[in-house]
């Protein structure tokens, strides 16, 4: 059962990472449209969540 729990947690972390990256990309796109700015690339962070550490999350700069 422990192996199953690890797999589920891995899936949850991946889903949280994808959702958060998508949400942040949407926010920066909306901001850039309103302010006629440009993107400065990405940087990576490893935030902690209630589901554990999310490795290599891409954040728009």
Secondary structure, DSSP 8 states (H G I E B T S, - for coil): -HHHHHHHHHHHHHHHHHHHHHHHHHHHHHHHHHHT-----EEEE--EETTEE-TTEEEE-
